[in-house]
């Protein structure tokens, strides 16, 4: 059994109903936008022009001070606008989705044969580094030039009406473990679960330190978990991840 940490402080807000354990189909929007303000601490530098065709996974803008950190298009299509505000501040970049989707090919990787630098390079190249990592303190996108003291993954959410991660994990267990294997190459990795979870992909995950949390909201908050496992101190940086499935 994983180490259990009991939290007594907090409060569960009992709202009526719960998240349904079903997948629903939604109508795909015709336009997609990336908004730099959604990424605190990033100074955007646009690398596309209006009316340029981009592939899904192709960069739209990069971080000016860390150009290896890419912000990529979720779809292939034509860049219809690069909207700017005062002092030419980038407000958003809009892509009109093409009828047939084209994807950047980043190749298939064998995590077992990769070292930490190779894993980080693959994440940066595919624009996944900014999706996966939030640096603590400050909750900003992690600095890729700094090796974190630890990586913390919260696999449950105690917010009201939050989706059940065990349901979202079904059918993706092998991919989830591959992700853990990759992160473990970068730094010591902690997988934090709820005492109520019993999926083998969580309770028997490999290459990570598993800790179960028992208590009211905000027990599922990755910052709270870091504070109980390895508190942030001056000069030490951690990556905190809250696992969600789009």
C-alpha positions as CSV (number, residue, x, y, z in Angstrom):
1,X,0.0,0.0,0.0
2,X,1.3,3.5,-0.8
3,X,2.2,5.9,1.9
4,X,-1.0,7.7,3.1
5,X,-1.1,11.3,4.1
6,X,-4.3,12.3,6.0
7,X,-5.4,15.9,5.6
8,X,-7.9,17.3,8.1
9,X,-8.1,21.0,7.0
10,X,-10.2,21.9,4.0
11,X,-13.8,21.6,2.9
12,X,-15.7,19.6,0.4
13,X,-18.4,21.7,-1.3
14,X,-21.3,19.3,-1.9
15,X,-23.0,20.5,-5.1
16,X,-25.9,18.6,-6.5
17,X,-25.0,16.0,-9.1
18,X,-21.7,14.8,-10.3
19,X,-19.7,14.5,-13.5
20,X,-21.2,11.9,-15.7
21,X,-18.9,9.0,-16.7
22,X,-19.7,9.2,-20.4
23,X,-18.0,10.7,-23.4
24,X,-19.9,13.2,-25.5
25,X,-19.3,14.4,-29.0
26,X,-19.3,18.1,-29.7
27,X,-19.3,20.0,-32.9
28,X,-15.8,21.0,-33.9
29,X,-15.3,24.8,-34.0
30,X,-14.1,26.2,-37.3
31,X,-11.6,28.5,-35.7
32,X,-9.0,28.0,-33.0
33,X,-7.0,30.7,-31.1
34,X,-3.9,30.6,-28.9
35,X,-3.9,33.5,-26.4
36,X,-0.4,34.3,-25.0
37,X,-1.9,35.8,-21.8
38,X,-3.0,32.2,-20.9
39,X,0.6,31.4,-20.2
40,X,2.0,33.6,-17.4
41,X,5.6,34.5,-17.6
42,X,5.9,34.1,-21.3
43,X,7.0,36.8,-23.7
44,X,5.6,35.7,-27.1
45,X,7.4,36.0,-30.4
46,X,5.2,35.1,-33.3
47,X,6.7,32.8,-35.9
48,X,3.9,32.7,-38.5
49,X,2.3,35.2,-40.8
50,X,-1.3,35.8,-41.7
51,X,-2.6,33.5,-44.5
52,X,0.2,31.1,-43.8
53,X,-0.7,27.4,-43.7
54,X,0.3,25.5,-40.6
55,X,0.2,21.9,-39.7
56,X,-1.2,20.5,-36.4
57,X,1.7,20.6,-34.1
58,X,3.5,23.4,-35.9
59,X,4.6,26.4,-33.9
60,X,2.6,29.6,-33.8
61,X,4.7,31.5,-31.3
62,X,7.7,30.9,-29.0
63,X,8.9,32.3,-25.8
64,X,11.2,35.2,-26.6
65,X,13.6,34.4,-23.8
66,X,13.4,30.6,-24.2
67,X,12.9,30.1,-27.9
68,X,13.0,26.3,-27.5
69,X,9.6,26.5,-25.7
70,X,7.1,26.3,-28.6
71,X,3.4,27.0,-28.6
72,X,1.9,24.9,-31.4
73,X,-1.3,24.9,-33.3
74,X,-3.9,22.3,-32.2
75,X,-5.1,22.0,-35.8
76,X,-3.9,22.4,-39.4
77,X,-5.2,25.2,-41.4
78,X,-4.7,28.9,-42.4
79,X,-3.6,31.6,-39.9
80,X,-6.4,34.0,-40.4
81,X,-5.3,36.7,-37.9
82,X,-2.5,37.8,-35.6
83,X,-4.2,40.3,-33.4
84,X,-2.1,42.9,-31.5
85,X,-3.0,45.5,-28.9
86,X,-1.2,48.4,-27.4
87,X,2.6,48.5,-28.0
88,X,2.1,45.6,-30.5
89,X,1.4,43.2,-27.6
90,X,0.1,39.9,-29.1
91,X,-3.5,39.3,-28.1
92,X,-4.2,36.1,-30.0
93,X,-3.4,34.0,-33.1
94,X,-6.3,32.5,-34.9
95,X,-6.2,29.4,-37.2
96,X,-9.1,28.4,-39.4
97,X,-9.2,24.6,-39.3
98,X,-8.8,22.8,-42.7
99,X,-11.3,20.2,-43.8
100,X,-8.6,17.5,-43.9
101,X,-6.1,17.6,-41.1
102,X,-2.3,17.4,-41.5
103,X,0.0,16.6,-38.6
104,X,3.7,17.2,-37.9
105,X,5.5,13.9,-37.7
106,X,7.8,13.9,-34.6
107,X,8.6,10.2,-35.0
108,X,8.0,7.3,-32.5
109,X,10.3,7.3,-29.5
110,X,11.6,4.4,-27.4
111,X,11.6,6.0,-23.9
112,X,13.6,3.1,-22.4
113,X,16.6,4.0,-24.6
114,X,16.4,7.8,-24.0
115,X,18.3,9.9,-21.5
116,X,16.9,13.0,-19.8
117,X,18.2,15.4,-22.4
118,X,16.6,13.3,-25.2
119,X,13.2,13.3,-23.4
120,X,13.3,17.0,-22.8
121,X,14.3,17.7,-26.4
122,X,11.4,15.6,-27.7
123,X,8.9,17.4,-25.4
124,X,10.2,20.8,-26.5
125,X,10.2,19.9,-30.2
126,X,6.5,18.7,-30.1
127,X,5.4,21.7,-28.1
128,X,4.5,19.5,-25.1
129,X,6.9,20.9,-22.6
130,X,4.7,23.9,-21.9
131,X,1.6,21.7,-21.6
132,X,3.1,19.3,-19.0
133,X,5.1,21.5,-16.7
134,X,4.2,24.3,-14.2
135,X,7.1,25.5,-12.1
136,X,6.7,26.0,-8.4
137,X,6.9,28.6,-6.9
138,X,4.9,31.1,-9.1
139,X,3.0,28.5,-11.2
140,X,4.7,29.6,-14.4
141,X,5.8,27.5,-17.3
142,X,9.0,25.7,-16.3
143,X,12.4,26.9,-17.3
144,X,13.8,24.2,-19.6
145,X,17.4,25.1,-18.7
146,X,16.8,24.3,-15.0
147,X,16.7,20.7,-13.7
148,X,13.8,20.4,-11.2
149,X,14.3,18.9,-7.8
150,X,11.2,16.8,-8.3
151,X,8.2,16.3,-10.6
152,X,4.8,16.0,-8.8
153,X,1.8,14.5,-10.6
154,X,-1.7,14.8,-9.1
155,X,-4.0,12.1,-10.5
156,X,-7.2,13.2,-8.8
157,X,-9.2,16.4,-8.4
158,X,-11.2,17.2,-5.3
159,X,-13.0,20.3,-6.8
160,X,-16.8,20.1,-7.1
161,X,-18.0,18.3,-10.2
162,X,-14.5,17.3,-11.2
163,X,-14.2,14.4,-13.6
164,X,-13.1,11.0,-12.4
165,X,-9.5,10.4,-13.5
166,X,-9.9,6.6,-13.3
167,X,-12.7,6.8,-15.8
168,X,-10.6,9.0,-18.1
169,X,-7.6,6.6,-17.7
170,X,-9.5,3.5,-19.1
171,X,-7.8,2.3,-22.3
172,X,-4.9,4.6,-21.9
173,X,-3.0,2.8,-19.1
174,X,0.0,1.9,-21.3
175,X,0.3,5.4,-22.6
176,X,0.1,6.7,-19.0
177,X,2.9,4.5,-17.8
178,X,5.0,5.6,-20.8
179,X,4.5,9.2,-19.8
180,X,5.6,8.4,-16.2
181,X,8.7,6.6,-17.6
182,X,9.6,9.6,-19.6
183,X,9.1,12.1,-16.7
184,X,11.1,9.9,-14.4
185,X,14.1,10.4,-16.7
186,X,14.0,14.1,-16.0
187,X,13.8,14.0,-12.2
188,X,12.5,12.1,-9.2
189,X,8.8,11.8,-9.9
190,X,6.0,11.6,-7.4
191,X,2.5,10.2,-8.4
192,X,-0.1,11.4,-5.9
193,X,-3.4,9.5,-5.8
194,X,-6.6,9.4,-3.7
195,X,-7.1,6.7,-1.1
196,X,-10.4,6.0,-3.0
197,X,-8.6,5.1,-6.2
198,X,-7.8,1.5,-6.9
199,X,-6.9,1.4,-10.6
200,X,-3.8,-0.8,-11.1
201,X,-2.3,1.8,-13.5
202,X,-2.2,4.2,-10.5
203,X,-1.6,2.0,-7.4
204,X,1.0,-0.1,-9.2
205,X,2.6,2.5,-11.4
206,X,6.3,2.0,-11.9
207,X,9.3,4.4,-11.7
208,X,7.5,6.8,-9.5
209,X,7.0,7.4,-5.7
210,X,3.3,6.8,-5.0
211,X,1.6,8.7,-2.2
212,X,-2.1,8.4,-1.4
213,X,-3.9,11.5,0.0
214,X,-7.0,11.2,2.2
215,X,-9.0,14.3,3.1
216,X,-11.3,17.1,1.9
217,X,-10.7,19.6,-0.9
218,X,-8.0,20.9,-1.6
219,X,-6.3,17.5,-1.1
220,X,-6.2,17.0,-4.9
221,X,-4.3,20.3,-5.4
222,X,-0.7,19.6,-6.5
223,X,0.6,22.6,-4.6
224,X,-0.9,21.2,-1.3
225,X,0.7,17.8,-2.1
226,X,4.1,19.3,-2.8
227,X,3.9,21.2,0.6
228,X,3.4,17.8,2.4
229,X,6.0,15.8,0.5
230,X,8.8,18.2,-0.3
231,X,8.0,21.9,0.5
232,X,9.3,24.5,-1.9
233,X,12.4,26.4,-0.6
234,X,14.5,29.2,-1.9
235,X,16.5,28.2,-5.0
236,X,14.7,24.8,-5.4
237,X,12.2,24.4,-8.2
238,X,9.6,21.7,-8.7
239,X,7.3,20.8,-11.6
240,X,3.7,20.4,-10.6
241,X,1.2,18.6,-13.0
242,X,-2.5,18.1,-12.6
243,X,-3.5,15.2,-14.9
244,X,-6.5,16.0,-17.2
245,X,-7.8,14.4,-20.3
246,X,-9.1,16.7,-23.0
